[in-house]
Amino acid sequence: MPRLYLVRHGQSEYNVSRRFAGAGSDVALTAAGVRQAELLRDRLASEKIDAVYSSTMKRALSTAGVVSEKHGVEIVSCPELGEINYGAVEGKTFDEVSFEYPLLAKQIYGADPKIRFPGGESFEEFTRRICRFLDRITKYDDAQTVLVVAHGGSIRTL
């Protein structure tokens, strides 16, 4: 198993406004998010990085691009690393979800593994998708380092 760096993308506008930013919200990094990526790039500059994998969403790809720019490694875009599809909840705040979908809000708050977002993914579907990514890194050995840039939910699931 290779050494893994699991990196959550830098701050996005939806992070600032505390909105659900899943597969349906391809939002960009804020200036602060770019700066976070630059700080991580500087921190990892002397590390050996053999491969870089990223979610296909621009907030993750931008972070991966900045962090890996000194390593000369091609970024491999992986749709399976995308955040969960929140469906009808996409772009809403938790307060809005609580008002419109009180039962769903209770499930979210309780981290119910049986959760299914209306018009989106279930947590089970999301987990299966994320786990498919693991097949990509089995070809690396203990002496190699893989950088994975994704989203909070994706990283927690990995």
Backbone bond lengths (Angstrom), bond angles and torsions (degrees), N, CA, C in turn:
res aa  C-N    CA-C-N  psi(-1)  N-CA   C-N-CA  omega(-1)  CA-C   N-CA-C  phi
1 M - - - 1.449 - - 1.533 108.66 -
2 P 1.317 116.98 131.11 1.465 119.18 -179.81 1.527 111.53 -74.27
3 R 1.293 114.82 166.29 1.465 120.60 170.32 1.524 106.30 -73.77
4 L 1.322 117.14 133.69 1.463 121.12 -177.96 1.521 110.89 -116.14
5 Y 1.327 114.77 135.67 1.456 121.43 166.68 1.517 105.75 -108.86
6 L 1.315 117.26 113.67 1.456 122.18 177.84 1.527 107.72 -100.24
7 V 1.320 116.28 116.99 1.462 122.39 -173.16 1.520 110.24 -120.32
8 R 1.305 115.98 126.87 1.459 120.25 172.05 1.520 106.73 -84.51
9 H 1.328 116.00 141.26 1.464 120.63 179.31 1.529 110.97 -55.33
10 G 1.324 116.01 160.08 1.462 121.01 176.69 1.523 111.26 -68.42
11 Q 1.295 114.55 173.74 1.468 121.48 -178.07 1.528 112.42 -58.15
12 S 1.339 115.38 136.05 1.464 121.51 174.99 1.527 108.61 -115.29
13 E 1.308 116.04 169.50 1.462 120.81 178.82 1.528 111.12 -60.28
14 Y 1.322 117.40 -37.22 1.467 120.09 178.81 1.520 111.40 -67.99
15 N 1.338 117.79 -29.59 1.459 119.57 175.28 1.527 109.88 -64.71
16 V 1.324 115.92 -41.41 1.465 121.19 -179.46 1.531 110.44 -63.51
17 S 1.333 116.87 -43.61 1.462 120.88 -177.80 1.538 112.49 -88.66
18 R 1.334 116.17 4.13 1.471 122.97 175.70 1.526 112.06 56.39
19 R 1.331 114.54 49.67 1.463 121.37 178.44 1.524 109.89 -107.72
20 F 1.321 115.60 153.01 1.459 120.67 175.93 1.522 108.38 -68.03
21 A 1.309 115.93 116.05 1.471 121.96 -178.90 1.514 108.36 -118.70
22 G 1.304 115.25 92.24 1.453 119.88 -179.14 1.505 111.46 -109.98
23 A 1.315 115.24 -147.72 1.460 122.50 -176.14 1.522 112.77 -61.92
24 G 1.323 117.75 -24.37 1.464 120.91 -177.58 1.516 114.58 -92.51
25 S 1.320 117.79 3.68 1.464 121.28 -178.50 1.521 109.61 -125.19
26 D 1.312 115.55 91.37 1.463 119.44 -178.28 1.526 109.15 -89.10
27 V 1.319 115.27 69.39 1.460 121.91 -176.06 1.527 110.81 -87.50
28 A 1.320 114.97 151.65 1.464 121.46 -177.70 1.527 111.09 -86.34
29 L 1.325 114.35 169.37 1.458 120.60 174.48 1.524 109.96 -73.24
30 T 1.315 116.25 149.56 1.459 121.20 169.71 1.534 107.14 -81.27
31 A 1.314 116.58 174.63 1.476 120.45 175.08 1.529 109.66 -59.95
32 A 1.317 116.37 -38.54 1.466 120.15 177.83 1.529 110.34 -65.08
33 G 1.329 117.87 -37.03 1.459 121.88 178.13 1.519 112.05 -65.15
34 V 1.322 116.52 -39.71 1.469 120.85 176.28 1.524 109.01 -63.83
35 R 1.323 116.66 -42.46 1.469 120.69 -179.87 1.540 110.26 -63.85
36 Q 1.324 116.99 -39.38 1.467 120.12 176.89 1.529 110.51 -60.00
37 A 1.321 116.43 -43.15 1.469 120.73 178.49 1.533 110.53 -63.66
38 E 1.319 116.57 -40.71 1.471 120.16 178.93 1.525 111.46 -63.69
39 L 1.314 116.89 -39.41 1.467 120.43 178.46 1.532 110.48 -65.02
40 L 1.320 116.75 -40.63 1.458 119.66 177.85 1.526 110.69 -68.23
41 R 1.336 117.20 -38.85 1.472 120.81 175.70 1.525 109.71 -55.58
42 D 1.319 116.19 -46.98 1.462 120.47 -179.39 1.525 111.33 -65.12
43 R 1.310 116.80 -38.14 1.465 121.44 179.98 1.530 111.25 -66.44
44 L 1.336 116.99 -35.99 1.465 121.13 -177.39 1.527 113.86 -96.77
45 A 1.319 117.61 5.65 1.471 121.76 -174.65 1.532 113.03 -56.88
46 S 1.305 117.84 -35.65 1.468 119.85 -177.40 1.537 112.38 -92.39
47 E 1.302 117.81 -1.24 1.466 121.74 178.77 1.524 110.20 -81.88
48 K 1.309 116.26 148.06 1.457 121.63 174.54 1.530 107.27 -85.15
49 I 1.323 116.42 122.39 1.468 122.04 177.64 1.527 106.86 -117.71
50 D 1.324 116.77 119.59 1.462 121.46 -177.64 1.521 113.49 -92.95
51 A 1.324 116.54 -25.53 1.464 120.42 -178.65 1.521 109.27 -154.37
52 V 1.337 114.98 149.02 1.466 120.84 177.72 1.520 108.01 -130.33
53 Y 1.325 115.24 125.00 1.459 122.50 176.57 1.523 107.71 -119.17
54 S 1.331 115.67 142.04 1.459 120.45 -179.05 1.518 111.24 -142.63
55 S 1.300 114.92 149.95 1.460 121.05 166.93 1.529 107.00 -57.75
56 T 1.307 117.17 155.83 1.470 121.40 179.63 1.528 112.58 -79.32
57 M 1.299 118.05 -5.85 1.464 121.15 -176.99 1.528 110.28 -78.26
58 K 1.346 116.50 142.30 1.463 119.59 -170.00 1.519 114.05 -62.08
59 R 1.318 119.13 -30.38 1.469 118.86 178.44 1.526 110.87 -65.44
60 A 1.326 117.16 -35.19 1.469 120.76 177.49 1.525 111.06 -78.44
61 L 1.336 116.93 -44.70 1.470 119.82 179.21 1.527 112.04 -61.05
62 S 1.332 116.61 -39.23 1.473 120.03 178.03 1.520 110.30 -63.91
63 T 1.317 116.42 -44.36 1.461 120.54 178.56 1.528 109.80 -61.71
64 A 1.321 116.95 -46.73 1.468 121.03 -179.81 1.524 110.85 -60.84
65 G 1.328 117.21 -40.94 1.460 121.15 179.90 1.512 112.60 -61.48
66 V 1.319 115.75 -44.26 1.472 119.82 -179.86 1.520 110.16 -69.15
67 V 1.328 117.16 -48.27 1.471 120.96 -175.06 1.529 111.50 -63.26
68 S 1.328 117.27 -36.42 1.469 120.04 -173.90 1.525 114.20 -96.47
69 E 1.322 118.76 1.11 1.470 120.07 -171.33 1.523 114.51 -59.93
70 K 1.309 119.37 -27.18 1.471 121.38 -179.86 1.525 112.87 -89.11
71 H 1.330 117.12 -1.48 1.464 120.30 -175.62 1.520 113.62 -100.29
72 G 1.307 117.79 -13.21 1.460 120.64 177.75 1.522 113.86 62.90
73 V 1.307 116.76 31.31 1.459 121.68 -179.15 1.529 108.47 -110.44
74 E 1.318 116.29 133.93 1.461 120.61 179.02 1.528 110.27 -68.08
75 I 1.320 116.62 139.31 1.459 121.74 177.26 1.528 108.07 -85.57
76 V 1.320 115.92 127.62 1.460 121.65 176.95 1.526 107.68 -98.72
77 S 1.334 116.06 116.76 1.466 121.35 179.63 1.523 109.68 -78.83
78 C 1.315 116.12 131.82 1.465 121.26 -175.94 1.530 110.30 -129.50
79 P 1.321 117.13 106.01 1.463 118.83 179.22 1.532 113.17 -60.12
80 E 1.321 116.48 -27.90 1.463 118.47 -178.59 1.524 112.87 -67.79
81 L 1.341 118.22 -15.17 1.464 121.32 178.53 1.530 113.26 -87.64
82 G 1.329 117.83 -1.42 1.457 120.81 -179.10 1.525 112.10 -61.95
83 E 1.320 114.88 157.22 1.463 120.91 177.82 1.526 109.33 -66.48
84 I 1.307 116.78 164.22 1.461 121.36 179.13 1.525 110.07 -60.22
85 N 1.311 116.37 148.91 1.461 121.27 176.46 1.524 107.26 -85.07
86 Y 1.328 115.82 108.76 1.464 121.16 -177.49 1.523 113.13 -80.74
87 G 1.326 118.04 -6.01 1.461 120.77 177.74 1.522 112.42 57.15
88 A 1.336 116.61 -125.32 1.467 122.85 -175.68 1.531 112.90 -66.34
89 V 1.303 117.77 -15.02 1.465 122.46 -178.64 1.540 111.32 -86.25
90 E 1.317 115.94 -16.55 1.467 122.35 -177.56 1.534 111.55 -49.32
91 G 1.318 116.32 128.06 1.455 121.93 175.89 1.519 114.79 82.85
92 K 1.311 117.62 -2.67 1.468 120.80 -179.16 1.529 110.34 -92.52
93 T 1.326 115.11 157.60 1.463 120.31 172.51 1.527 107.96 -85.87
94 F 1.330 116.15 166.51 1.459 119.46 178.21 1.528 110.43 -63.44
95 D 1.318 117.60 -36.53 1.475 120.41 177.58 1.523 110.74 -61.39
96 E 1.331 117.26 -42.24 1.468 120.66 178.02 1.526 111.13 -64.23
97 V 1.328 116.19 -41.43 1.463 120.63 178.08 1.525 109.90 -64.32
98 S 1.331 117.12 -41.97 1.462 121.21 179.98 1.518 111.64 -60.08
99 F 1.324 116.47 -37.52 1.462 121.19 179.32 1.526 111.61 -73.64
100 E 1.336 116.51 -46.36 1.462 121.18 -174.62 1.531 113.74 -82.09
101 Y 1.320 117.03 -31.81 1.475 122.46 -176.17 1.533 109.67 -136.36
102 P 1.326 117.75 69.82 1.474 119.15 -174.37 1.532 114.17 -58.89
103 L 1.327 117.87 -38.00 1.467 119.60 179.27 1.534 110.62 -67.28
104 L 1.312 116.47 -41.75 1.464 120.75 177.10 1.525 110.65 -62.26
105 A 1.328 117.07 -41.63 1.474 120.54 178.85 1.523 110.50 -60.30
106 K 1.327 116.06 -39.61 1.468 119.82 177.76 1.530 110.06 -64.07
107 Q 1.335 116.97 -40.85 1.466 120.75 178.07 1.530 110.92 -64.77
108 I 1.331 116.57 -42.71 1.469 120.53 178.70 1.520 109.69 -60.94
109 Y 1.311 116.19 -49.82 1.467 121.34 -177.82 1.521 111.09 -60.79
110 G 1.331 116.40 -36.41 1.460 120.79 -179.46 1.515 114.38 -88.83
111 A 1.341 116.90 4.01 1.471 121.97 -179.39 1.533 111.41 52.02
112 D 1.317 115.77 45.34 1.460 122.52 -179.34 1.529 109.83 -66.26
113 P 1.332 118.55 119.72 1.469 120.47 -178.76 1.535 112.88 -68.72
114 K 1.317 118.08 -12.12 1.468 121.28 179.69 1.530 111.99 -93.37
115 I 1.300 116.74 11.30 1.466 121.40 -177.14 1.526 111.66 -63.19
116 R 1.316 115.59 142.38 1.466 122.88 172.70 1.520 105.99 -137.41
117 F 1.330 115.18 125.59 1.460 120.18 179.19 1.523 108.98 -82.79
118 P 1.331 118.00 131.19 1.467 120.55 -178.35 1.527 111.56 -58.68
119 G 1.339 115.19 120.74 1.462 120.11 -177.83 1.514 113.38 77.49
120 G 1.325 117.12 6.34 1.465 121.55 -178.40 1.517 111.17 -127.45
121 E 1.324 115.96 -150.07 1.460 122.19 -176.86 1.519 111.73 -94.41
122 S 1.307 114.36 156.35 1.464 119.85 166.80 1.528 106.32 -87.28
123 F 1.316 116.37 162.12 1.460 119.11 177.63 1.521 110.11 -64.77
124 E 1.323 116.84 -33.88 1.470 120.65 178.62 1.532 110.79 -63.66
125 E 1.322 117.51 -44.72 1.476 121.24 178.15 1.526 110.50 -62.79
126 F 1.317 115.85 -42.98 1.462 122.08 178.89 1.531 110.09 -59.71
127 T 1.311 116.47 -47.07 1.467 121.11 -178.71 1.530 111.24 -62.09
128 R 1.328 117.22 -43.08 1.471 120.09 177.68 1.523 111.06 -60.67
129 R 1.344 116.39 -42.33 1.472 120.61 179.70 1.520 110.64 -62.85
130 I 1.308 117.23 -47.08 1.469 121.23 -179.24 1.530 110.37 -62.29
131 C 1.317 117.32 -42.43 1.466 120.36 -178.08 1.528 112.61 -64.48
132 R 1.328 117.99 -25.56 1.475 119.98 175.92 1.528 111.20 -61.87
133 F 1.335 116.98 -27.18 1.460 120.50 178.48 1.528 111.04 -61.32
134 L 1.306 117.64 -35.18 1.464 120.94 -175.33 1.522 112.73 -56.55
135 D 1.332 117.36 -29.14 1.463 120.46 176.75 1.529 111.65 -60.40
136 R 1.317 116.95 -29.27 1.469 120.74 -178.16 1.524 112.67 -68.69
137 I 1.314 117.72 -28.28 1.468 119.11 -174.54 1.526 113.59 -99.10
138 T 1.321 117.74 0.47 1.463 119.16 179.65 1.527 112.82 -69.46
139 K 1.328 116.93 -16.16 1.468 119.42 -179.09 1.535 112.92 -81.02
140 Y 1.324 117.02 -8.63 1.466 121.08 179.90 1.522 109.98 -92.77
141 D 1.341 115.10 148.87 1.463 118.59 -178.79 1.530 111.37 -106.26
142 D 1.325 114.82 -178.02 1.466 121.82 -175.69 1.524 113.73 -60.90
143 A 1.301 117.65 -24.36 1.466 121.36 -177.14 1.532 112.57 -85.87
144 Q 1.321 117.07 -4.21 1.455 120.59 -176.45 1.526 111.65 -105.51
145 T 1.344 114.43 157.72 1.465 121.41 -179.88 1.520 109.31 -124.36
146 V 1.326 115.13 131.36 1.462 122.23 -179.30 1.525 108.76 -119.34
147 L 1.320 115.32 129.34 1.468 122.54 176.20 1.523 107.37 -99.66
148 V 1.330 116.65 125.97 1.458 122.68 179.34 1.522 107.59 -119.80
149 V 1.343 116.72 121.04 1.458 121.01 179.57 1.525 108.03 -113.84
150 A 1.316 114.83 121.17 1.464 119.14 -175.15 1.528 110.06 -148.69
151 H 1.315 115.98 -142.55 1.460 123.79 -173.30 1.523 109.51 -123.62
152 G 1.316 115.85 163.88 1.464 119.67 -177.72 1.515 113.30 -53.32
153 G 1.336 117.03 -49.36 1.463 120.04 -179.26 1.510 112.43 -65.07
154 S 1.322 116.60 -39.99 1.470 121.02 179.51 1.517 111.08 -63.05
155 I 1.306 115.85 -44.30 1.470 120.08 -178.28 1.519 110.75 -68.46
156 R 1.329 117.93 -43.10 1.462 119.78 178.14 1.531 110.12 -60.81
157 T 1.317 117.41 -37.67 1.452 121.94 -179.96 1.523 111.24 -69.24
158 L 1.343 117.42 -41.78 1.469 119.59 176.61 1.516 110.11 -60.12
